[in-house]
């Protein structure tokens, strides 16, 4: 995904944004894994009569972290394409 002003970015700025995006995406994916692990435990605990319904209802069903990580990966693809067009070296 491109943004206004991308064409004016220097090679160093592109490289720095890619690195920052990779760091943020890794954090989102780690958080997503923790949410999945928590949901698994809640699903198992939901088998407890009466209380299990309340536990099951507390599952985090969003994929927010996955969506954010994917958006950063898409952004990095665009930045990589821009870097290649500008002849930047990795």
C-alpha positions as a Markdown table, in Angstrom:
| # | Residue | x | y | z |
|---|---|---|---|---|
| 1 | Unk | 0.0 | 0.0 | 0.0 |
| 2 | Unk | 1.4 | 3.3 | -1.0 |
| 3 | Unk | 1.1 | 6.6 | 0.8 |
| 4 | Unk | 1.4 | 10.2 | -0.4 |
| 5 | Unk | 5.0 | 11.3 | -0.3 |
| 6 | Unk | 6.5 | 7.8 | -0.9 |
| 7 | Unk | 8.1 | 8.9 | -4.1 |
| 8 | Unk | 10.1 | 11.6 | -2.2 |
| 9 | Unk | 11.5 | 9.0 | 0.3 |
| 10 | Unk | 15.2 | 8.4 | 0.4 |
| 11 | Unk | 16.7 | 4.9 | 0.3 |
| 12 | Unk | 17.7 | 5.3 | 3.9 |
| 13 | Unk | 14.1 | 6.4 | 4.9 |
| 14 | Unk | 12.7 | 3.4 | 3.0 |
| 15 | Unk | 15.1 | 1.0 | 4.7 |
| 16 | Unk | 14.3 | 2.5 | 8.2 |
| 17 | Unk | 10.5 | 2.2 | 7.6 |
| 18 | Unk | 10.8 | -1.4 | 6.4 |
| 19 | Unk | 12.8 | -2.3 | 9.6 |
| 20 | Unk | 10.3 | -0.5 | 11.8 |
| 21 | Unk | 7.4 | -2.3 | 10.1 |
| 22 | Unk | 9.1 | -5.7 | 10.5 |
| 23 | Unk | 9.6 | -5.0 | 14.2 |
| 24 | Unk | 5.9 | -4.0 | 14.6 |
| 25 | Unk | 4.6 | -6.9 | 12.6 |
| 26 | Unk | 6.7 | -9.4 | 14.7 |
| 27 | Unk | 5.1 | -7.8 | 17.9 |
| 28 | Unk | 1.6 | -8.2 | 16.4 |
| 29 | Unk | 2.2 | -11.8 | 15.5 |
| 30 | Unk | 3.6 | -12.6 | 19.0 |
| 31 | Unk | 0.5 | -11.0 | 20.5 |
| 32 | Unk | -1.7 | -13.0 | 18.2 |
| 33 | Unk | -0.1 | -16.2 | 19.3 |
| 34 | Unk | -0.7 | -15.3 | 22.9 |
| 35 | Unk | -4.4 | -14.6 | 22.2 |
| 36 | Unk | -4.7 | -17.9 | 20.4 |
| 37 | Unk | -3.1 | -19.8 | 23.3 |
| 38 | Unk | -5.5 | -18.0 | 25.7 |
| 39 | Unk | -8.4 | -18.9 | 23.6 |
| 40 | Unk | -7.4 | -22.5 | 23.5 |
| 41 | Unk | -7.3 | -22.6 | 27.3 |
| 42 | Unk | -10.7 | -20.8 | 27.5 |
| 43 | Unk | -12.2 | -23.3 | 25.1 |
| 44 | Unk | -11.0 | -26.2 | 27.2 |
| 45 | Unk | -12.3 | -24.5 | 30.4 |
| 46 | Unk | -15.6 | -23.9 | 28.7 |
| 47 | Unk | -16.5 | -27.6 | 29.2 |
| 48 | Unk | -17.0 | -26.8 | 32.9 |
| 49 | Unk | -20.8 | -26.8 | 33.5 |
| 50 | Unk | -22.4 | -23.4 | 34.1 |
| 51 | Unk | -19.1 | -21.5 | 34.4 |
| 52 | Unk | -18.0 | -22.7 | 31.0 |
| 53 | Unk | -20.4 | -20.6 | 29.1 |
| 54 | Unk | -19.0 | -17.4 | 30.7 |
| 55 | Unk | -15.4 | -18.5 | 29.9 |
| 56 | Unk | -16.3 | -19.4 | 26.3 |
| 57 | Unk | -18.0 | -16.0 | 25.9 |
| 58 | Unk | -14.7 | -14.3 | 26.8 |
| 59 | Unk | -12.8 | -15.7 | 23.8 |
| 60 | Unk | -11.1 | -13.1 | 21.7 |
| 61 | Unk | -12.5 | -13.8 | 18.2 |
| 62 | Unk | -10.8 | -10.9 | 16.4 |
| 63 | Unk | -7.9 | -11.3 | 14.1 |
| 64 | Unk | -6.8 | -7.7 | 14.7 |
| 65 | Unk | -3.2 | -8.5 | 15.2 |
| 66 | Unk | -3.1 | -10.7 | 12.0 |
| 67 | Unk | -4.7 | -7.9 | 10.0 |
| 68 | Unk | -2.2 | -5.3 | 11.3 |
| 69 | Unk | 0.8 | -7.6 | 10.6 |
| 70 | Unk | -0.5 | -8.3 | 7.1 |
| 71 | Unk | -1.0 | -4.5 | 6.5 |
| 72 | Unk | 2.6 | -3.9 | 7.5 |
| 73 | Unk | 3.8 | -6.7 | 5.2 |
| 74 | Unk | 1.8 | -5.2 | 2.3 |
| 75 | Unk | 3.4 | -1.8 | 3.1 |
| 76 | Unk | 6.8 | -3.4 | 3.0 |
| 77 | Unk | 6.1 | -5.0 | -0.4 |
| 78 | Unk | 5.3 | -1.5 | -1.7 |
| 79 | Unk | 8.4 | 0.0 | -0.1 |
| 80 | Unk | 10.5 | -2.8 | -1.6 |
| 81 | Unk | 9.1 | -2.1 | -5.0 |
| 82 | Unk | 9.9 | 1.6 | -4.5 |
| 83 | Unk | 13.4 | 0.8 | -3.3 |
| 84 | Unk | 14.0 | -1.3 | -6.4 |
| 85 | Unk | 12.7 | 1.5 | -8.7 |
| 86 | Unk | 15.0 | 3.9 | -7.1 |
| 87 | Unk | 18.0 | 1.5 | -7.3 |
| 88 | Unk | 18.5 | 1.3 | -3.5 |
| 89 | Unk | 20.8 | -1.3 | -2.3 |
| 90 | Unk | 19.8 | -3.5 | 0.6 |
